[in-house]
Amino acid sequence: MKNQFKKNFNKSKGYPQVVERIDRSLNWRVILLAASLVAVIFLLPILYEFISNQIELARQAEILQASKDKKHDNPESVQPVTFKDILHTALLYDQQGNRRQAEILFHELMRQAARNTSYNEQMVALFPRAADFYSKGNEIPAKEVENLYLDALDAIKRFHGNDYYDYENVYRGLEKHYISQGRHKKAATQTKYLLEFYRRYYKDKNTQYAFVQPTTIRLGHNLLAAGQNIEARNVYKLALARAKTRGKSVSVIEKFIKKTYQQQQEQEHTSSIVEIPQVPASIDARNSTAPAPLSTSTGKDIISAIKALSQEGVYIEQFQEKDDRINIIGYADDNKSIAKYMRLIHKEVGEPTLNFLKQEEREQKKVSAFSIAMKK
């Protein structure tokens, strides 16, 4: 009896453990089921859109294939594929990222367009979109992409005058194309055309501002990248005044204006370092406009005169005396400090010559090392 009782008791102890394992298993299944439902609900719209696009592409492909297969057998039973249908399919392939299939169709459309000796409405629809497509790849040379955009402009002008909506697409496409090639001055020209178009096309002031303001700032960027600092500054100031009139934030535009001054100063200082005026030895000293040194009797006098000058941002390491000159060797915080120092020497002591200028790293910071020569 005792043994039977123990046996039954041990069996009864195992029941809660089995039930607990079943509960845990059910909980995990419920969690997985809930997660699966959430994933299905979230992905269903994306999946639906993808399937719809694929069905549309398949339909267009079937139309094209049917047109080829049954062209001679029974042409009346097959719906003809129009130029517009092929262009639409090419654009769908491009949206799906299938450049290979899109390029096949664009190539066929361009081949058909090449048969015509004059522009037509099909070209007006094709050229801007083909130019946009080819500008994103390398199927044709960059020059041909540019010519395609220019052909698009000509075709649009012939058929629709000056206010057709596709002008925006072409000017913007050319602007991006030139920027990608580093031709920022050319890009700025297209941005100006785009601004003129917006002012003509949009009559509502609020809508016009929404398009004109960011395009004006982008024009400033292109001019600045082209090195036209003053022109860029004037454009930014125009955008600044327009933003103030509408009570918009101007802090970002003010930073752009400040950048035009900084870039202009950098260009001027770089020019002053590289192009140091030299007076030919054959010119009579009495006719020279260069300031006379304080004292050129000895090298010590020149060194003393130079040491007396302000050296803000410049650190002199040594003076080397040669037979006919003195070398000033040191480093500076930046090229601008060196240029300022050389102008001061030229004004107070004599004409300096820059032997070398290079970037180095000292005390974990970038500096400009230099050597300046002075004649005794």
VOGU-3710 file (C-alpha; in Angstrom, 3 decimals, decimal comma):
1> mknqfkknfn> 0,000/0,000/0,000  2,741/2,444/0,936  4,533/1,850/-2,297  1,347/2,346/-4,266  0,636/5,578/-2,374  4,149/6,941/-3,086  3,788/6,043/-6,680  0,472/7,878/-6,958  1,843/10,831/-5,003  4,863/11,182/-7,288
11> kskgypqvve> 2,573/11,126/-10,287  0,413/13,878/-8,814  3,502/16,095/-8,241  4,311/15,960/-11,940  0,939/17,348/-13,031  1,609/21,036/-12,141  4,902/20,937/-14,043  3,202/19,616/-17,169  0,462/22,242/-16,917  3,054/25,008/-16,461
21> ridrslnwrv> 4,941/23,894/-19,570  1,690/23,862/-21,554  0,881/27,402/-20,330  4,291/28,731/-21,373  3,952/27,112/-24,793  0,528/28,661/-25,284  1,798/32,104/-24,230  4,601/32,018/-26,810  2,151/30,905/-29,494  -0,177/33,771/-28,656
31> illaaslvav> 2,702/36,277/-28,807  3,929/34,913/-32,156  0,396/34,972/-33,553  -0,081/38,604/-32,464  3,281/39,632/-33,947  2,392/37,908/-37,210  -0,935/39,730/-37,396  0,770/43,115/-36,802  3,361/42,370/-39,481  0,663/41,370/-41,985
41> ifllpilyef> -1,373/44,520/-41,280  1,741/46,735/-41,668  3,060/45,077/-44,817  -0,290/44,587/-46,553  -0,436/48,084/-48,225  3,180/47,792/-49,399  2,565/44,281/-50,700  -0,632/45,406/-52,438  1,129/48,314/-54,165  4,015/46,081/-55,247
51> isnqielarq> 1,658/43,436/-56,675  -0,408/46,099/-58,455  2,707/47,579/-60,084  3,915/44,150/-61,132  0,516/43,339/-62,632  0,577/46,631/-64,554  4,105/45,952/-65,832  3,099/42,423/-66,820  0,060/43,790/-68,642  2,173/46,260/-70,599
61> aeilqaskdk> 4,717/43,543/-71,388  1,931/41,254/-72,643  0,616/44,017/-74,881  4,073/44,585/-76,348  4,674/40,870/-76,844  1,237/40,302/-78,343  1,819/43,146/-80,749  5,054/41,539/-81,939  3,748/37,942/-82,155  0,433/38,658/-83,867
71> khdnpesvqp> 1,400/41,613/-85,936  1,170/39,728/-89,226  -1,203/36,887/-88,283  -4,246/38,829/-87,121  -3,500/42,526/-86,619  -7,138/43,510/-86,025  -7,493/41,248/-82,954  -4,607/42,872/-81,054  -4,895/46,277/-79,385  -2,194/48,509/-80,938
81> vtfkdilhta> 0,597/49,644/-78,638  0,938/53,402/-78,786  3,942/55,612/-78,226  2,284/56,784/-75,002  1,882/53,168/-73,757  5,577/52,411/-74,251  6,632/55,639/-72,533  4,329/54,878/-69,602  5,796/51,382/-69,269  9,358/52,734/-69,446
91> llydqqgnrr> 8,592/55,177/-66,633  7,089/52,355/-64,534  10,230/50,259/-64,991  12,330/53,284/-63,981  10,235/53,799/-60,830  10,716/50,133/-59,937  14,496/50,502/-60,320  14,645/48,218/-63,360  16,987/50,348/-65,462  17,741/47,569/-67,933
101> qaeilfhelm> 14,127/47,148/-69,089  13,508/50,901/-68,923  16,587/51,596/-71,059  15,406/49,098/-73,715  12,113/50,967/-74,051  13,679/54,446/-73,927  16,169/53,355/-76,593  13,303/52,196/-78,813  11,414/55,458/-78,288  14,505/57,527/-79,084
111> rqaarntsyn> 15,052/55,438/-82,213  11,503/56,186/-83,348  11,942/59,888/-82,571  15,151/59,995/-84,629  13,178/59,056/-87,747  11,393/62,412/-87,709  13,099/65,401/-89,243  11,062/67,898/-87,181  9,782/68,055/-83,619  6,356/66,654/-82,731
121> eqmvalfpra> 4,229/66,253/-79,611  5,664/62,813/-78,899  9,150/64,315/-78,634  7,830/67,019/-76,287  6,679/64,253/-73,942  9,708/62,006/-74,471  12,794/64,241/-74,373  12,484/65,663/-70,822  11,751/62,227/-69,343  14,432/60,460/-71,346
131> adfyskgnei> 16,951/63,148/-70,297  16,017/62,660/-66,642  16,385/58,893/-67,016  19,771/58,986/-68,758  21,134/61,659/-66,402  20,917/59,122/-63,550  23,001/56,468/-65,313  25,906/56,039/-67,695  24,190/54,542/-70,729  25,030/57,594/-72,859
141> pakevenlyl> 27,787/60,280/-72,533  27,141/63,382/-70,408  27,282/65,612/-73,489  24,414/63,675/-75,071  22,362/64,076/-71,892  22,954/67,840/-72,072  21,921/67,902/-75,736  18,796/65,917/-74,896  17,753/68,539/-72,342  18,449/71,324/-74,857
151> daldaikrfh> 16,369/69,513/-77,492  13,584/69,244/-74,919  13,671/73,011/-74,377  13,473/73,651/-78,104  10,606/71,195/-78,578  8,596/72,629/-75,675  9,057/76,176/-76,928  7,891/75,262/-80,430  4,705/73,525/-79,274  3,723/75,222/-76,013
161> gndyydyenv> 5,300/78,679/-75,839  6,872/80,028/-72,655  4,524/78,845/-69,891  4,370/75,066/-70,254  4,846/73,138/-66,984  7,670/70,946/-68,337  10,024/73,936/-68,380  10,466/73,406/-64,647  11,517/69,806/-65,191  14,062/70,671/-67,879
171> yrglekhyis> 15,656/73,671/-66,145  15,946/71,707/-62,888  17,344/68,690/-64,721  19,998/70,786/-66,474  20,875/72,478/-63,185  21,466/69,107/-61,492  23,376/67,835/-64,528  25,796/70,781/-64,474  26,257/70,547/-60,694  27,183/66,862/-61,024
181> qgrhkkaatq> 29,946/67,944/-63,433  31,161/70,774/-61,190  29,988/73,402/-63,730  28,380/75,636/-61,121  28,353/78,783/-63,245  26,325/76,958/-65,908  24,077/75,560/-63,184  23,453/79,079/-61,857  22,262/80,155/-65,311  19,636/77,393/-65,327
191> tkyllefyrr> 18,559/78,382/-61,801  17,972/81,937/-63,041  15,815/80,615/-65,889  13,882/78,546/-63,367  13,224/81,629/-61,214  11,941/83,550/-64,227  9,626/80,652/-65,069  8,205/80,482/-61,515  7,450/84,213/-61,546  5,528/83,841/-64,830
201> yykdkntqya> 3,826/80,535/-64,104  2,598/81,041/-60,522  0,304/84,028/-60,099  -0,674/83,345/-56,485  1,805/85,116/-54,190  1,947/82,362/-51,565  2,530/79,639/-54,151  5,094/81,781/-55,920  6,983/82,366/-52,666  6,989/78,617/-51,907
211> fvqpttirlg> 8,846/77,968/-55,171  10,869/81,165/-55,601  12,400/81,391/-52,109  14,221/78,000/-51,995  15,258/78,418/-55,636  16,742/81,849/-54,854  18,797/80,339/-52,023  19,924/77,549/-54,342  21,014/80,180/-56,864  23,166/81,697/-54,127
221> hnllaagqni> 24,714/78,266/-53,480  25,571/77,792/-57,157  27,104/81,267/-57,443  29,113/80,714/-54,265  30,384/77,368/-55,565  31,371/79,136/-58,800  33,481/81,602/-56,789  31,147/84,555/-57,468  30,989/85,716/-53,857  29,553/89,202/-54,390
231> earnvyklal> 26,814/87,927/-56,721  25,966/85,140/-54,265  25,816/87,648/-51,392  23,371/89,870/-53,283  21,136/86,883/-54,031  21,189/85,753/-50,398  20,316/89,303/-49,283  17,327/89,253/-51,614  16,156/85,984/-50,038  16,812/87,466/-46,580
241> araktrgksv> 14,630/90,521/-47,256  11,856/88,326/-48,646  11,940/86,060/-45,576  11,840/89,054/-43,201  8,804/90,461/-45,017  6,947/87,215/-44,355  8,175/86,852/-40,782  10,225/83,740/-41,538  13,426/82,660/-39,780  16,532/84,255/-41,295
251> sviekfikkt> 19,332/82,700/-39,221  20,253/80,139/-41,897  20,366/82,767/-44,666  22,544/85,012/-42,490  25,029/82,140/-42,162  25,131/81,840/-45,961  25,847/85,585/-46,265  28,632/85,284/-43,704  30,116/82,427/-45,698  30,397/84,652/-48,799
261> yqqqqeqeht> 32,595/87,079/-46,837  34,730/84,258/-45,438  35,283/82,713/-48,850  36,118/86,089/-50,371  38,711/86,781/-47,653  40,265/83,349/-48,137  40,566/83,932/-51,873  42,143/87,365/-51,359  44,663/86,078/-48,816  45,595/83,096/-50,936
271> ssiveipqvp> 46,151/85,438/-53,866  48,310/87,748/-51,765  50,540/84,847/-50,698  50,968/83,286/-54,105  51,334/86,519/-56,073  53,899/88,511/-54,076  54,912/91,605/-56,038  58,522/91,457/-57,216  60,542/94,512/-58,273  63,001/93,693/-61,098
281> asidarnsta> 66,637/94,427/-60,256  67,060/96,404/-63,484  64,649/99,106/-62,307  66,359/102,156/-60,774  65,750/102,227/-57,030  64,852/105,933/-57,285  61,870/105,024/-59,529  60,742/102,080/-57,404  57,475/102,454/-55,487  58,495/99,832/-52,913
291> paplststgk> 59,055/101,309/-49,443  62,669/101,730/-48,418  63,931/99,525/-45,578  64,475/101,076/-42,165  68,103/100,068/-42,273  69,973/97,771/-44,615  73,475/98,417/-43,415  73,740/95,085/-41,613  71,735/91,913/-41,215  71,411/92,582/-37,488
301> diisaikals> 69,569/95,827/-38,189  67,054/94,018/-40,430  66,513/91,284/-37,859  65,976/93,853/-35,114  63,504/95,730/-37,282  61,568/92,550/-38,048  61,532/91,481/-34,403  59,976/94,822/-33,512  56,960/94,065/-35,725  53,717/92,637/-34,436
311> qegvyieqfq> 53,645/88,841/-34,808  50,039/88,022/-33,985  49,333/84,423/-35,036  52,948/83,994/-36,257  55,703/82,104/-34,427  59,339/82,688/-35,500  61,650/79,740/-34,865  64,934/81,117/-36,240  66,650/83,734/-38,408  69,248/82,362/-40,836
321> ekddriniig> 71,851/84,861/-42,104  73,227/84,158/-45,585  75,668/86,161/-47,676  73,057/88,304/-49,367  69,849/87,580/-47,475  68,187/86,612/-44,217  65,718/83,721/-43,957  62,865/83,935/-41,462  61,665/80,437/-40,578  58,593/79,695/-38,496
331> yaddnksiak> 54,948/78,723/-38,555  51,554/80,384/-38,209  47,997/79,512/-37,242  46,860/79,868/-40,853  47,804/81,311/-44,240  45,912/84,498/-43,467  48,276/85,295/-40,584  51,296/84,791/-42,852  49,873/87,101/-45,495  49,229/89,792/-42,891
341> ymrlihkevg> 52,761/89,381/-41,512  54,341/89,678/-44,976  52,374/92,825/-45,760  53,603/94,328/-42,491  57,229/93,457/-43,354  56,791/94,969/-46,799  55,403/98,157/-45,324  57,868/98,668/-42,452  61,126/96,906/-43,373  61,472/95,852/-46,998
351> eptlnflkqe> 60,261/93,530/-49,701  59,881/89,875/-48,589  59,945/86,766/-50,751  58,108/83,599/-49,782  60,452/80,621/-50,168  57,995/77,918/-49,210  54,629/77,391/-47,540  53,287/74,018/-46,420  50,823/72,474/-44,003  52,151/70,662/-40,944
361> ereqkkvsaf> 50,787/69,278/-37,698  52,283/70,626/-34,472  50,968/70,104/-30,990  48,028/68,162/-32,445  46,806/71,001/-34,645  47,264/72,016/-38,265  49,611/74,933/-38,872  51,201/76,665/-41,860  54,994/76,386/-41,880  56,866/78,965/-43,926
371> siamkk> 60,201/80,464/-44,890  60,502/84,149/-45,832  63,654/85,634/-47,415  64,800/89,244/-47,000  67,665/90,807/-48,962  70,376/92,459/-46,859
//
